[in-house]
Amino acid sequence: MSTEVNSSARTPTGRVWLITGASSGFGRAIAEAALAAGDTVVAAARRPEVLDDLVAAHPGRVVATQLDVTDAVRAAAVVAEVILWYGRIDVLVNNAGRGMVGAVEETTDRELRDLMELHFFGPAALTRAVLPHMRRQGSGAVVQMSSMGGRLTFPGVSAYSATKFALEGLSEALAAEVAAFGIRVLIVEPGAFRTGFANPQALHQSVAIPAYDDIIGPFRSALPESDGDQPGDPAKGAAAILTALAAEQPPLRLALGSDAADAVAEHLEKARAEFLTWETTTRGTDFDASGDTLVLAPETAVKPR
């Protein structure tokens, strides 16, 4: 079957969703949840043929289209196709991604740049492409699938977290920029879910440096071994995302899973404790409030310019 969106205008049922990485994991779960809610879905994937069953199960309400989100030209074309067909995009879900394990020293420049293209530059380009249409219609939502690793990090996921930290920084500013246009931004921070993220065939691992074996080695083994046993249920996670989007006052960030909740809560407590410990030093770096002198050394005082 053709995976291209044809030029014939159609009337969508419910909201129109554009979901990347829709072939599996959270992308597939969110697509199924949107369809169950009576909406229309454009499901984007590098291999859209794996979505044939979803298309067949919901005739007229789901279209599978080919998209590698690192291809900015194709990304813009997909957005244009969806607008041409349905006339609107109500929800963009930037979900496509993959896992990566490696210490900073073990991570090559190419690995880091490739992951940043997938997790940051690709979503940024898609977001820019949909915003003019959402502004015109005066509504819309952008869902950025981050991770609890986009809020905090630990040894072995430096590159992965760097990309998600970047996405969250962009999205926090974006939320403030587009709120006046009726556009919402939701940053989703899942913990460990049974999505295939940790599948050994899908998980990328940098070449190990023996010096880091005791630090990174246990995680290199534990993450792929956890595949299929993670505590998070993608269907419940997708339902939580729809609930947040429907809220009168949706959150900017939505952590998913008890493991994410525990990790985020602990991180916030530690961050606050550290700030309070160093607050005096932090505030002590301002110019002297009197404006009379700037002390450079015990025996030296000069007038500030």
N, C-alpha and C positions, 0 to 999 in steps of 0.2 A: 504494500500500500504506500501511497505517497505520504511523505512526512512534511511536505511544504504547505503552508497556509495559503490557500488560493485567494484570488482577488475578489471573490463574490462576497458582498456584505451580508452578514447574517445578524439576526437578533439574538443576543446572548440570554441565557437563563441566569438570573441572579448576577452576582459580581463576576468580573473577569479577572482571573488569576494568571500571572506568568511566573512559573516556578522553574528554577534552574536545578540541575542535578536531580531530576525527578524520577530517574529510573529505579532508585532504591533508597533505603534509609529514610531520613526525615523528608526528603523531597517527595518520595512516593507516599509517605504517610500523610503529609500535608495535602497533597493532591487528592487523596481518597477522602480526607476530612472535608475539603472544600466541595467535592462532588456530593458527598452525603448531605451537605448543607443546602444543596440545590443550586450550586454555582457552576460556572463555566471555567474550564482549566486549559491553558496552553502549557503543556508539559515539555520542557526542554531538556535534552540529554545528548551526550556525544553519540550514543547509539540508540536512537529513538525506537528502533524496531523492538526493543525489549519492553516497550510500553503497549504493544499491540493488544494485549489482553485487557488493559485498562480502557483503551479506545473502544474495543468491541463491547465492553460491559456498559459503556455510557455513550451510546451513539448520539452524535450531534452536540455533546457537551464537553468533549475533551479532544484535543488535537495534540499529537506528538510531533515535535519539530527538532531538527538537528541543531545543536549549539555547543560549541566549546567556548566557554566564557572568556578564555584568554584571546579569542579572536574578536577584536573590537568591531571590525567591519561587519562580521556576521551578527554580532550582538545588536548593533544598530538596525540591521536589516530585519531581525526577528521582531523588534519593537515596532518597526514600521509595518510589518506584515499583520501583526495583531491589531494595530490601530486601523489598518485598511479593512480588515475582516469584521471586527467587532465595534470599532469606533471608540474604544476606551480600554484602559487597563486600570483596574481598581486596586489590585494588590500585586506588588512585585515581591517575590521571595528569592533572595540571593542565597542559595543553599549549596551550590556546587562546591566541593572541596575534598580534601584528603588529609590523612594523618602523616606526620613525619617525626621521626625520633633521631636525636643526635645532639651532642654537646656543641656549643658555639664553635670551638676549635675544629670539630669534626665536620661542620657544615660548610660546604663549598659555596662560593659566590653564585654559581649557577643554580644550585639547589635553593638557595635563599631567594634569588630573583624569580625563579619559576613558581615558587610557592606564593610569593607576593603578587605575581600576576594573577594567580588563581583566586586567592582569598581577598585581595585588596583592589588591584587595578581593574579586574574584570567586573566585580560588583560596583565599583565606582562608575565605570563607563555605562553599565546598564541603568544605574540610578539616574545618571545625567540624562540618559536617553528617554526615560519615562517621565521625568519631572515636567517638561513643557506640557505634556498631555494631562497630567494630573492637575497642574495649575489651571489649565483651561477649563477643566471640568469642575474645579473647586473642591476636589476630594481625592482621596487615595491613601494607600498605606505602603510603606516600604519595610519589609521584614528582613533584617540582616541576621543570618544564622551565624552567630559567633560561637562561643564556648565558654565554660567557666575558665578556660585557659586564655580568654580574652579579658578577664578581670584580674587574674592572678597567674602565677606560673611556678615552675619547679624544674630541677635539672632534667635535661633530656628533651624538652619541648620548646627550646628557645626560639627556633625559627617559626614553629607553628604559632606560638603565643605572640611573637612579634607581628605576624600578619593579622592576627585577630585584634591585638591592641590597636593597630593602625585602623582597622575597620571600625572599631568602637569609637575611636577619636573622631573620625570622619562623621560617623553617624550621630554622635552627640551634638556636634555643631549643626549638622543637617537638620536635626529635629527642631532646633531653635529657628533655623532659617525658613523652614517651610510651614510651620504651624499656622501662620496667618493665612495660608492658602487652603487650609482644610486638609493638609496632608500630615499623616501620622508616621512616625518612625518607631519601630519596635526592634530592639536588640535582644536576641534570644541566646541564652548562655546555658546550653545543656551540659550535664555531667556525662557519665558513662551510660550510653544507651545501646540497645542491640540493633545497630544500624549497619554493621559491616565495616565501620570505621577502623576497627582493630584487626580486620581480616588480614592475615599474613600476606596474601596476594595483593592487597590494596595498600597496605601500610608501607610507606617508604622509610628506609633506614639509611642514614649516612654511614660511610665506611668508618668502622670503629678505630679509635686510637687506644692501644692497650693501657695507657696511663689512666684512662677514664673507666676502665672495666668495673671497678668497685663502686663507682658513682652512677654510671649510666647503665651498666650491664644488667642489673636486676630488672630495670624498667624495660630494657630491650626485650627481655624474655616475658615479663609479666603482662605487658600490653597485648601482644598477639594471643597469649594463652587465655586472656579474658574474653576473647571473641565468642559471642553466643551466651555468655553468662553475666553480662552487665545488668545492673539493677533496673535501668530505665526502659520503659515501654514506649516506643516511637508513636504508637497510636494515641496514647494518653498525652504525650508531649504535643502532638499535633492538635489535639482537642484543647489543650491549655492555650496554645497560640491563638486559636479561633476565639476562645473566651476572652483573652486579653484584647484582641482587636475589636471585639464587640463592646468592650467596657466604655462607659461614658468618660472615664478618665483612665486611659490605658497607661501602663507603666512605660518608662523609657527602656528599662532593662527587665528581662524576665528570665530568672534562673530556673532551670528544669532539673528535677531529681533531688532526692534527699542528699546525695553526695555533694551536688553543687551547692545546695542550701547550706550545708555544714561548712564547706570550704569557703564560700563567700562570707558567711557570718564571721568565721575565724579571721579571715583576711581583713575585714572591716575593723574588727576589734583591735588587731595588731597594728593596723595603720593608724588608728586613732591614738592608741597608747604611745606609739613612736612619735606622732606629732606633738602630743602633750609633753613628752619628755624633752623635746627639743624646741618647744615653742618659744622659750625665752631667747635662745640663740637665733632662731628664725627672725623674731621681731627686732632683735638687736642690731640688725644690719641696715636699718634705715638711717638717713641723715639725722643729725642731732635736731631735735624738735625746735630748739630755740633759734636755730639758724645762725648762731654766733660763730661757732668754731667747728672745725672738723679735725678730730684728733687722729693723727697718723701714727704717732709713737708717743710714749710717755713724756719725752722731752720736747716734742714738736707739736705746735698747734698753728693752723693756718686758717685764714678766712676762706669760706667756700665761695666759689665763683657763681 
